[in-house]
Amino acid sequence: MKRSSVFLVVAFAAVALLIAVSFGQTGVSVVGAASGNDALVSLQVTEAPTLDGLADDAVWADAVAVEVETEKGANDGETTITLKSVYSGDMVYFLVTWADPTDSNIRSPWEMQADGTWKQLKDPQDKGGDNNLWYEDKLAFIWPINNSIVDFETEGCGILCHRNDDTGKPYGNKFTENEGEMGDIWHWKSVRNLNQVHDQYVDSVRWSAETPEAGRHSDPSESGGYSNNVNEDKTAPAFMPPGDFTRDGVPGYILKSEAVPFDPSLFQPGDRLSAIIKSEFVGDGGDISAGWKWVDGIWTLEFGRKLVTGSEYDVQFDDLAAVYYFGIANFDNAQVRHAVARDPIAFNFAQ
């Protein structure tokens, strides 16, 4: 075969592969790939998946899987995250799985001391907001809102995360460089969330005594969410579960709808009690419905939200022909020292 003919065959094969991937007909996605990561392609389906953490819906079998490597995290420092997405009607859904050797759900529990007082267990190496011992597992996506974050599609979320800004924090702050740059944060927390992924955002606010979280904010909520289980004096828990319950701090939370006043007479030295009270977010902060399970060292997280929420704090998937970009990080029992994908990931919709 002549060299020109070989070139044409290869060229046509490449085009055919590109077209096939666009319509979800191969096992690996490459359309719109950014900086070394394959693109995540959302497949259009007629039935929505059930968000229960089982991932046994037929729609997931047909969706294209993308594998993303993360690294440099505390505890289990690196892993492979597998992503899938489908959309149906006015909703988009995501399936995320990753290896994690432990289900970390004893988040700074209260423990009764020998003298009858109570103490919250803390990481002795924590110098402020840097707990890597008594915490929870988490996962986070960050999306530029209206493509407002300059260079995100090539640099990823590193351009706005863990920036020191001369505050002395061991892990820095989260903020965008310029006013008007905003990112949508989808922050799943294995202990503190209930049937949802916490919807947050980041903007250009710098750290100050009045703004200790710098540019990271929660989307407005009418009610709900999570709070610390602590009395007014901050010396003991305020609530406990109803009826009979374990005294080991598991599952790490107490449902607000079930919480009853704390009765210290029911405990003995060494007993532990969950330190989080939680309920579902009502309002903007609860836009993302979710379900999850940890089984045999694997987290399976399913979640979904409307393509277009109308919130100024959210990325809007209002153009199904566009390419969107996001960064991803997983936390293994770590407050801030997460593993992260070095490059951003492109996301688009199969038509």
VMD Tcl script that draws the C-alpha trace (Angstrom):
set ca {
  {0.00 0.00 0.00}
  {1.31 3.46 -0.91}
  {2.31 5.83 1.91}
  {-0.47 8.29 0.98}
  {-3.06 5.49 1.20}
  {-1.79 4.43 4.63}
  {-2.06 8.02 5.81}
  {-5.67 8.27 4.61}
  {-6.64 4.99 6.31}
  {-5.14 6.15 9.62}
  {-6.78 9.55 9.31}
  {-10.21 8.08 8.60}
  {-9.80 5.63 11.50}
  {-8.97 8.49 13.87}
  {-12.03 10.43 12.75}
  {-14.22 7.35 13.19}
  {-12.91 6.85 16.72}
  {-13.58 10.49 17.55}
  {-17.15 10.22 16.29}
  {-17.74 6.96 18.14}
  {-16.51 8.39 21.41}
  {-18.70 11.46 20.97}
  {-21.73 9.19 21.00}
  {-20.53 6.96 23.83}
  {-19.75 3.96 21.60}
  {-16.35 3.09 23.06}
  {-15.11 2.31 26.54}
  {-12.80 5.32 26.85}
  {-13.63 8.99 26.43}
  {-11.22 11.39 24.72}
  {-13.38 14.18 23.30}
  {-12.36 17.56 24.67}
  {-9.61 16.00 26.78}
  {-7.71 18.53 28.88}
  {-4.08 18.29 29.92}
  {-3.73 14.53 29.86}
  {-7.08 13.47 31.34}
  {-9.73 11.89 29.12}
  {-13.01 13.77 28.84}
  {-16.02 12.65 30.83}
  {-18.94 12.25 28.41}
  {-22.49 12.29 29.78}
  {-24.74 9.80 27.99}
  {-28.40 10.67 27.36}
  {-30.76 8.10 28.90}
  {-34.51 7.74 29.20}
  {-34.62 6.64 32.84}
  {-32.86 8.29 35.74}
  {-30.66 6.17 38.04}
  {-31.63 5.58 41.65}
  {-29.20 7.46 43.89}
  {-28.58 4.79 46.51}
  {-24.86 4.05 46.23}
  {-25.46 0.63 44.66}
  {-24.80 1.67 41.04}
  {-26.81 -1.29 39.78}
  {-28.98 0.67 37.35}
  {-28.75 -0.42 33.72}
  {-27.93 3.13 32.59}
  {-24.52 2.97 34.24}
  {-23.54 -0.13 32.24}
  {-23.76 1.84 29.00}
  {-22.07 5.02 30.26}
  {-18.44 5.64 29.31}
  {-15.98 5.26 32.22}
  {-13.11 7.67 32.74}
  {-10.27 6.91 35.14}
  {-8.47 9.75 36.91}
  {-5.35 9.35 39.04}
  {-5.08 11.37 42.26}
  {-2.00 11.75 44.43}
  {-0.28 13.49 47.36}
  {-3.06 13.06 49.90}
  {-2.80 12.31 53.61}
  {-3.25 8.72 54.81}
  {-4.09 6.78 51.61}
  {-2.06 9.14 49.45}
  {-3.04 8.11 45.94}
  {-5.82 6.26 44.17}
  {-7.73 5.88 40.91}
  {-11.13 7.55 40.69}
  {-13.57 6.16 38.12}
  {-16.20 8.55 36.77}
  {-19.37 8.07 34.75}
  {-22.20 10.45 33.86}
  {-25.66 10.30 32.33}
  {-28.40 12.87 31.81}
  {-32.14 12.58 31.50}
  {-34.77 15.28 31.14}
  {-33.58 18.34 33.07}
  {-31.17 16.37 35.31}
  {-27.53 15.28 35.11}
  {-26.12 12.41 37.18}
  {-22.66 11.25 38.18}
  {-21.25 7.96 39.43}
  {-17.92 8.10 41.25}
  {-16.02 5.13 42.66}
  {-12.61 4.98 44.30}
  {-10.56 2.76 46.59}
  {-10.31 3.72 50.25}
  {-9.13 1.09 52.74}
  {-11.24 2.44 55.62}
  {-14.73 3.82 56.13}
  {-13.70 6.80 58.26}
  {-16.75 7.75 60.29}
  {-15.51 8.52 63.81}
  {-15.18 12.27 63.38}
  {-13.75 13.89 66.54}
  {-16.17 12.05 68.84}
  {-16.85 12.94 72.42}
  {-15.25 10.53 74.91}
  {-16.09 10.23 78.60}
  {-13.00 10.53 80.80}
  {-12.19 8.62 84.01}
  {-13.30 11.55 86.14}
  {-16.66 11.81 84.40}
  {-15.80 14.83 82.25}
  {-16.07 14.77 78.45}
  {-13.42 15.44 75.84}
  {-13.48 15.59 72.05}
  {-10.80 13.43 70.44}
  {-8.44 15.47 68.26}
  {-5.45 14.80 66.06}
  {-2.44 15.70 68.26}
  {-0.62 16.93 65.15}
  {-3.45 19.30 64.21}
  {-2.25 22.88 64.51}
  {-5.58 24.30 63.38}
  {-8.03 22.87 60.87}
  {-5.69 20.06 59.85}
  {-7.19 16.90 61.36}
  {-5.94 13.69 59.72}
  {-6.79 11.21 62.46}
  {-10.34 11.64 63.79}
  {-12.16 12.77 60.70}
  {-14.20 11.56 57.69}
  {-13.86 10.68 54.02}
  {-14.75 13.35 51.47}
  {-14.78 14.09 47.74}
  {-14.87 17.44 45.96}
  {-15.52 18.75 42.45}
  {-14.78 22.37 41.47}
  {-16.28 23.92 38.31}
  {-15.65 27.45 36.97}
  {-18.91 29.42 36.88}
  {-19.48 31.05 33.48}
  {-15.86 30.22 32.54}
  {-14.85 33.05 34.86}
  {-11.67 31.51 36.33}
  {-8.76 32.42 34.08}
  {-6.62 29.46 32.96}
  {-8.68 26.87 34.86}
  {-9.05 24.69 31.76}
  {-5.27 24.27 31.59}
  {-4.15 24.73 35.20}
  {-7.05 23.16 37.11}
  {-8.13 23.90 40.65}
  {-4.56 24.36 41.88}
  {-4.76 27.99 40.82}
  {-7.34 28.71 43.53}
  {-6.76 26.11 46.27}
  {-4.34 26.06 49.22}
  {-2.98 29.53 48.58}
  {-1.13 30.91 51.59}
  {-1.87 34.62 51.35}
  {0.41 35.18 54.37}
  {-2.01 33.77 56.96}
  {0.28 31.14 58.42}
  {-2.15 28.27 57.87}
  {-0.32 25.01 57.14}
  {-2.67 24.31 54.24}
  {-3.39 27.84 52.97}
  {-6.72 29.23 51.79}
  {-9.10 28.87 48.89}
  {-9.82 31.94 46.75}
  {-9.73 33.09 43.14}
  {-7.20 35.61 41.93}
  {-9.50 38.25 40.48}
  {-12.80 39.80 41.46}
  {-15.63 38.25 39.48}
  {-13.97 34.84 39.23}
  {-16.19 32.20 40.85}
  {-16.19 28.43 41.13}
  {-18.93 25.95 42.03}
  {-17.80 23.45 44.70}
  {-19.58 20.12 45.12}
  {-18.30 18.92 48.50}
  {-19.43 15.46 49.60}
  {-18.81 14.60 53.26}
  {-19.36 11.01 54.37}
  {-20.40 11.92 57.94}
  {-21.90 15.40 57.74}
  {-24.03 15.13 54.59}
  {-27.47 13.51 54.50}
  {-28.79 12.33 51.12}
  {-26.98 15.27 49.50}
  {-23.64 16.63 48.36}
  {-23.02 19.99 50.02}
  {-23.23 22.73 47.39}
  {-20.63 25.47 47.97}
  {-18.77 28.11 45.99}
  {-15.46 29.98 45.91}
  {-14.79 33.62 45.05}
  {-11.99 36.19 45.40}
  {-12.40 37.03 49.12}
  {-9.02 36.95 50.89}
  {-8.38 35.80 54.42}
  {-8.92 38.21 57.29}
  {-10.01 37.94 60.90}
  {-13.53 38.71 59.69}
  {-13.34 36.23 56.78}
  {-11.44 33.22 58.19}
  {-12.71 30.93 55.39}
  {-11.38 33.36 52.76}
  {-13.10 32.66 49.41}
  {-14.87 29.44 50.37}
  {-18.58 29.76 51.15}
  {-21.65 27.58 51.48}
  {-24.50 28.22 49.07}
  {-27.37 29.97 50.87}
  {-29.73 27.60 52.67}
  {-33.04 28.26 54.33}
  {-32.43 25.63 57.00}
  {-30.84 22.26 57.65}
  {-27.27 21.11 57.28}
  {-24.92 20.06 60.06}
  {-23.74 21.44 63.41}
  {-21.53 20.42 66.29}
  {-23.12 18.37 69.05}
  {-22.01 20.53 71.95}
  {-23.66 22.17 74.97}
  {-23.65 25.90 75.69}
  {-20.55 25.63 77.88}
  {-18.76 23.59 75.19}
  {-17.83 21.01 77.84}
  {-19.99 18.06 76.79}
  {-22.45 16.83 74.16}
  {-25.90 18.39 73.99}
  {-27.73 15.47 72.35}
  {-27.65 11.72 71.92}
  {-29.54 9.18 69.76}
  {-32.82 7.74 71.02}
  {-33.22 4.27 72.49}
  {-30.35 1.79 72.49}
  {-27.22 2.80 70.58}
  {-23.54 1.93 70.40}
  {-21.06 3.74 72.63}
  {-18.16 3.79 70.14}
  {-18.84 7.07 68.28}
  {-20.17 5.29 65.17}
  {-21.72 6.31 62.77}
  {-20.26 9.74 63.53}
  {-23.56 11.63 63.44}
  {-26.97 11.94 65.06}
  {-29.99 12.77 62.93}
  {-31.51 16.04 64.03}
  {-34.97 14.53 63.64}
  {-34.10 11.82 66.19}
  {-31.84 13.65 68.64}
  {-32.82 13.64 72.33}
  {-31.27 15.60 75.23}
  {-27.96 14.22 76.46}
  {-28.13 12.17 79.67}
  {-24.62 11.66 81.14}
  {-25.89 9.04 83.60}
  {-26.17 6.55 80.72}
  {-22.44 6.55 79.99}
  {-19.26 5.14 81.51}
  {-15.61 6.21 81.15}
  {-14.33 5.30 77.69}
  {-17.74 5.59 76.04}
  {-17.90 7.72 72.91}
  {-20.69 9.77 71.37}
  {-21.05 11.25 67.89}
  {-20.20 14.93 67.66}
  {-22.29 15.91 64.62}
  {-26.01 16.69 64.36}
  {-27.29 16.70 60.78}
  {-30.30 17.08 58.54}
  {-30.85 17.79 54.85}
  {-30.06 21.26 53.52}
  {-33.14 23.18 52.46}
  {-32.49 25.67 49.67}
  {-29.55 26.36 47.38}
  {-27.09 24.36 49.47}
  {-29.16 21.22 48.94}
  {-29.31 21.28 45.13}
  {-27.39 18.01 44.74}
  {-29.15 14.79 45.74}
  {-26.92 11.83 46.53}
  {-26.54 8.30 47.86}
  {-23.37 6.43 48.82}
  {-21.97 3.23 50.26}
  {-18.57 1.96 51.37}
  {-18.12 -1.78 50.72}
  {-14.91 -3.83 50.87}
  {-12.58 -0.86 50.53}
  {-14.51 0.91 47.75}
  {-16.59 4.08 47.96}
  {-19.50 4.32 45.54}
  {-21.10 7.75 45.31}
  {-24.05 8.59 43.06}
  {-25.41 12.12 42.80}
  {-27.45 14.36 40.53}
  {-28.76 17.90 40.12}
  {-30.63 19.97 37.61}
  {-28.77 20.92 34.46}
  {-29.82 24.52 35.07}
  {-30.43 25.56 38.69}
  {-30.71 29.30 38.11}
  {-28.41 30.02 41.06}
  {-25.59 32.51 40.66}
  {-23.48 30.20 42.83}
  {-23.76 27.20 40.50}
  {-22.29 26.14 37.19}
  {-25.13 26.03 34.63}
  {-25.15 23.27 32.03}
  {-27.32 25.35 29.74}
  {-25.44 24.53 26.53}
  {-25.29 20.80 25.84}
  {-22.88 21.40 22.96}
  {-20.30 23.13 25.19}
  {-17.27 21.68 26.98}
  {-17.07 22.27 30.73}
  {-14.08 21.70 33.00}
  {-13.74 20.54 36.59}
  {-11.13 19.54 39.13}
  {-11.49 16.61 41.51}
  {-10.00 15.64 44.89}
  {-10.59 12.85 47.38}
  {-9.94 13.00 51.13}
  {-9.04 9.89 53.12}
  {-9.93 10.70 56.74}
  {-8.40 14.12 56.14}
  {-9.74 17.60 56.80}
  {-7.78 19.40 54.11}
  {-4.84 17.26 52.95}
  {-6.60 15.62 50.04}
  {-5.28 13.71 47.07}
  {-5.86 15.59 43.84}
  {-5.91 15.05 40.08}
  {-3.06 17.10 38.70}
  {-4.97 18.19 35.58}
  {-8.51 19.46 35.00}
  {-11.06 17.15 33.39}
  {-13.22 18.10 30.40}
  {-16.93 17.30 30.54}
  {-19.40 17.28 27.67}
  {-22.76 15.81 26.70}
  {-23.26 13.13 24.05}
  {-25.98 14.26 21.64}
}
mol new
graphics top color blue
foreach p $ca { graphics top sphere $p radius 0.5 }
foreach p [lrange $ca 0 end-1] q [lrange $ca 1 end] { graphics top cylinder $p $q radius 0.2 }
display resetview
